[in-house]
């Protein structure tokens, strides 16, 4: 099935770093509404009203077949009557008329258009074909097209708001508001939700742009525009599909290099979510795990909920660098200490003890009945000695083991909140570590003066300690992921590729390829008669295993095509007859390549090493517990194909079952270097041979340190 919108190759043809094509869309000097009607309550009337309410001062031209007037403005009856120099065409026409209207706009030299119409890729294959066509026509004609199936966007910087739905329009961004958050969403409803939620918190916003089906302009180009935008300090993205992966990764890296954090929410972990996304924007849902891996490697914070997107987006705007160190907590409630520790631990967020030095500092200020520690419970004393808050925060922030801080207190009267806020602001003034102020009783509104003062000082103010901890954990996770995955590194590709057919390879051929990569396999060989089998068994020694071999026989055990524990020549000859009888019964017409005779190996720890090539994102490798545990525990790590040896070893140590690798209850630690070598070799093969779609080594048996690892089974699938 083809992609829903702009293909990787297509998008690169017109793609310009910095998103230069978006200028006439987000801030046009003049616009033309095409397809308007003078009837009261029409969509054209609504869009025009939103433009005027947003304070747009550029020239507005109206085009509609019925002519007449709208809001006192003449409606032209044909596009050709438009004057030269129109910056943006706003298409109010149905899906069937979009292609012809775009061609007319291109003939007039209009550089950009917005298409609201639905009825394209989200409707199925015919709609998908039409969508691809309008994208191709737009690109060939040098016209930047946003949509179709978009509801519009807000430009808070310039006060240009183009929306096709009745909605309360936001205010323009004030010049002194400082860096703001930009939003890009493939869903109008989600885009508005994100913007409205952040606005309610007093967080400044620069843009909220919905891309819809993305026949032309996609998230990558929008992100690139935000990377260069001086008003934008952080970006939140809602993506049902990332249609130009390499461009998106490049744009994310540009944003990060500019000091701008990027948050991504991508639904699609479940099959039902993938189906919903396809019916919504026509997205062909990609592999969520692969998208997450590649986005995180580019420095993007990938989140699992709208709450996280909002919370971490706000946090990144104020603190663009991920925290180095654990979490500290200052509170007036001992109960919150326990709750926080329970909540932080599963998120991988450590709450380290404070240093002796900072404990000594705290003892100078704290009453005797308060213990200097992390988490720091100030109890009710802080109600009578608000300066304790400042002293506690400063001590914890000065501790080298602390990377972020949560200050959590109950909602109180202004007589307490005002001095608490004063001491809080004094304490964090010179710190660059992420800090969140959480005031409990989240369903009780805070005094307007407190909210306004916190906003004026850029305080990240939340009402839920759980959400605050999750946001700080998400930020810390990003740093760990970057360290674990590293940046892309050049890999020396294989100079001589093995000969590969099409489709699945037989096990014997797959093992030949693995041996050429330096991955060990059991001693043995392929034979075509029982006497050859006996000769090989005599050479390698009993006991042996025999396996039926054919490219189409991927599940040999299910048809009785694998017989193990054969201990002598008599048993081998009997097993030979039984194996062929089993296969013939299950698959009458199957012609075998032969039978693989191999030595039975010693017991070791069974792992799985695999690789897969995503159609858009390219190859990834996978390693984890193998054998029967692969599906039972699903304890695997997905890794970039170019990941370096030491980082592969570190990923192995981070498996949930890592104790089995490092020596559990007296067992010998396995040879992690040999396993990492095998993983790296598989990745190198995937990078060298783009025709390989899949590799599966299950199991790879790992032995004790220095004793290596052996691939007992191998499957390679080519396209």
Secondary structure as GFF3:
##gff-version 3
##sequence-region A 1 719
A	DSSP	alpha_helix	8	14	.	.	.	ID=ss1
A	DSSP	three_ten_helix	20	22	.	.	.	ID=ss2
A	DSSP	alpha_helix	23	26	.	.	.	ID=ss3
A	DSSP	beta_strand	30	34	.	.	.	ID=ss4
A	DSSP	alpha_helix	43	53	.	.	.	ID=ss5
A	DSSP	beta_strand	59	63	.	.	.	ID=ss6
A	DSSP	beta_strand	69	70	.	.	.	ID=ss7
A	DSSP	beta_strand	73	76	.	.	.	ID=ss8
A	DSSP	three_ten_helix	79	81	.	.	.	ID=ss9
A	DSSP	beta_strand	88	91	.	.	.	ID=ss10
A	DSSP	alpha_helix	95	107	.	.	.	ID=ss11
A	DSSP	beta_strand	112	115	.	.	.	ID=ss12
A	DSSP	three_ten_helix	121	123	.	.	.	ID=ss13
A	DSSP	alpha_helix	125	140	.	.	.	ID=ss14
A	DSSP	beta_strand	144	147	.	.	.	ID=ss15
A	DSSP	beta_strand	152	155	.	.	.	ID=ss16
A	DSSP	beta_strand	160	163	.	.	.	ID=ss17
A	DSSP	beta_strand	180	185	.	.	.	ID=ss18
A	DSSP	alpha_helix	188	200	.	.	.	ID=ss19
A	DSSP	beta_strand	205	210	.	.	.	ID=ss20
A	DSSP	alpha_helix	219	228	.	.	.	ID=ss21
A	DSSP	beta_strand	232	238	.	.	.	ID=ss22
A	DSSP	alpha_helix	245	257	.	.	.	ID=ss23
A	DSSP	beta_strand	261	265	.	.	.	ID=ss24
A	DSSP	alpha_helix	271	281	.	.	.	ID=ss25
A	DSSP	alpha_helix	288	297	.	.	.	ID=ss26
A	DSSP	beta_strand	301	303	.	.	.	ID=ss27
A	DSSP	alpha_helix	306	318	.	.	.	ID=ss28
A	DSSP	beta_strand	326	331	.	.	.	ID=ss29
A	DSSP	alpha_helix	334	346	.	.	.	ID=ss30
A	DSSP	alpha_helix	356	363	.	.	.	ID=ss31
A	DSSP	beta_strand	376	377	.	.	.	ID=ss32
A	DSSP	alpha_helix	381	384	.	.	.	ID=ss33
A	DSSP	alpha_helix	387	397	.	.	.	ID=ss34
A	DSSP	beta_strand	402	409	.	.	.	ID=ss35
A	DSSP	alpha_helix	414	428	.	.	.	ID=ss36
A	DSSP	beta_strand	434	439	.	.	.	ID=ss37
A	DSSP	alpha_helix	448	456	.	.	.	ID=ss38
A	DSSP	beta_strand	461	462	.	.	.	ID=ss39
A	DSSP	alpha_helix	465	485	.	.	.	ID=ss40
A	DSSP	beta_strand	503	504	.	.	.	ID=ss41
A	DSSP	alpha_helix	507	516	.	.	.	ID=ss42
A	DSSP	beta_strand	520	521	.	.	.	ID=ss43
A	DSSP	beta_strand	524	527	.	.	.	ID=ss44
A	DSSP	alpha_helix	530	540	.	.	.	ID=ss45
A	DSSP	beta_strand	544	549	.	.	.	ID=ss46
A	DSSP	three_ten_helix	557	559	.	.	.	ID=ss47
A	DSSP	beta_strand	562	566	.	.	.	ID=ss48
A	DSSP	alpha_helix	569	586	.	.	.	ID=ss49
A	DSSP	beta_strand	594	599	.	.	.	ID=ss50
A	DSSP	beta_strand	605	614	.	.	.	ID=ss51
A	DSSP	beta_strand	618	625	.	.	.	ID=ss52
A	DSSP	alpha_helix	629	633	.	.	.	ID=ss53
A	DSSP	beta_strand	636	640	.	.	.	ID=ss54
A	DSSP	alpha_helix	645	653	.	.	.	ID=ss55
A	DSSP	alpha_helix	658	662	.	.	.	ID=ss56
A	DSSP	alpha_helix	672	688	.	.	.	ID=ss57
A	DSSP	beta_strand	692	702	.	.	.	ID=ss58
A	DSSP	beta_strand	709	711	.	.	.	ID=ss59
A	DSSP	beta_strand	715	718	.	.	.	ID=ss60
###
